[in-house]
Each structure stands twice: as structure tokens, then as C-alpha cells.
């Protein structure tokens, strides 16, 4: 059975499997990046820098910035602006007959959902309190309350997952997605929902998932074009 007639669920499974192989082949660089990121997260948390930054942002918030942050946070949900933008990208790809845009939109959707789900699991397991609670910054394992699901930032994770995938597949479109992801990450901090380390971890996790899946889709495209 050739690539063109392969059932969609096998194609999807193949993307995930190849994405995993891509990460394994680059395990040294991935591990180094993870160590550096986690070290930065630890420094921010243990030195109190996270708390200091959160407190500074909470002091006399600007009304216009607060309005912007609320809008960015609301529309940054995976099922709102990101999904709409991906749908527009997919439609543009169909209209201009650009496979990069069509499959880039697919890769972005898959990366956003996968990265977001991973972040949700981590948040529930680790149970870090959100900044606005003003309680001790300690982990409460297996927390099922939203106020104790701060690390990593889910909004940031899925937005950066989408942005990273689109950047690999269609850099010009990816620049817009990246700008949106940065805005969403800032909004989560400005609203007191996440610490700086939460959004940094989310950006790192999302980017890893997005790049791996996008590269897997590109490899699949190449194989498909050689075996129509």
C-alpha cells in the first residue's frame, strides 16, 4: 500500500513515530537544551525572581494593558484565534495550491493539541500554585484545582507548539504565529496566571513538539512525492 492510499490514522501515527525518532536522533542537543531551560526555571523559582517579577507586574496595572492582556489570553485559547488562523492558512493553501501551507496548518493543529495535552498532564501532576494566590511557591502533587496548575503555562505551550510547526513549514506565516504566541505568553504573566518560568517552560516544550512534528510531516511529504 503506497503513501497515497495509506489510511489517515496510519499517516497520523507515522508522523508521531517519526517525530519521536527525530527527537531521539537529536537526543544530545535536546537534553542539553532541556537542562539549560530547567536550570533557568530552577534559578527563577528558587531565588525568588519569579515572585519578584510577578509582584512587580501586579503593582498598579495599566488599564489599557490589562484590557489587551485579557483579550490576548482569551483569544489565545487553542480553539479560538490559533485554530481560526490555522483554518485560514489551510484555506489559503488550498486556494493557492500550496502543499506547504495545507500541511503546515495540519502540522500546527496537531502540534498545538499534542503540546497542550502534554502541558495539561504536567500541570495536574506538579500542582504549582499560580502567582495570584500569593501562597508559598511549593508543588502540590496531583492537584486538580485550576489555581494549582501553573507549571507549565498551557496557553504558552500550545501557542508555541503551533508557531514552531508553522515556522518550519511556512516561515512567513510562522512569524505571525510566533508574534501571537509571545503576546499570549506575556498576557498570562500580566494577568498573574503564570510565573516567568512557567511561560519559558511552556515555550520550550511547545517548540520541541512543534519542530519535531513539522519535520516529520516534511519527511512524509518528501516520501509521498517520490511514491505518488
DAFENVEN-V577059 format. One record per run of one state. SS is the DSSP state (H for helix, E for strand, - for the rest). FROM is the first residue (numbers start at 1). TO is the last residue. If there is no record, write none. Layout:
ss->SS from->FROM to->TO
ss->SS from->FROM to->TO
//
This chain:
ss->- from->1 to->2
ss->H from->3 to->5
ss->- from->6 to->7
ss->H from->8 to->25
ss->- from->26 to->26
ss->H from->27 to->46
ss->- from->47 to->48
ss->H from->49 to->58
ss->- from->59 to->62
ss->H from->63 to->75
ss->- from->76 to->77
ss->H from->78 to->96
ss->- from->97 to->98
ss->H from->99 to->126
ss->- from->127 to->127
ss->E from->128 to->128
ss->- from->129 to->130
ss->H from->131 to->133
ss->- from->134 to->138
ss->E from->139 to->139
ss->- from->140 to->145
ss->H from->146 to->148
ss->- from->149 to->153
ss->H from->154 to->169
ss->- from->170 to->170
ss->H from->171 to->190
ss->- from->191 to->195
ss->H from->196 to->226
ss->- from->227 to->228
//
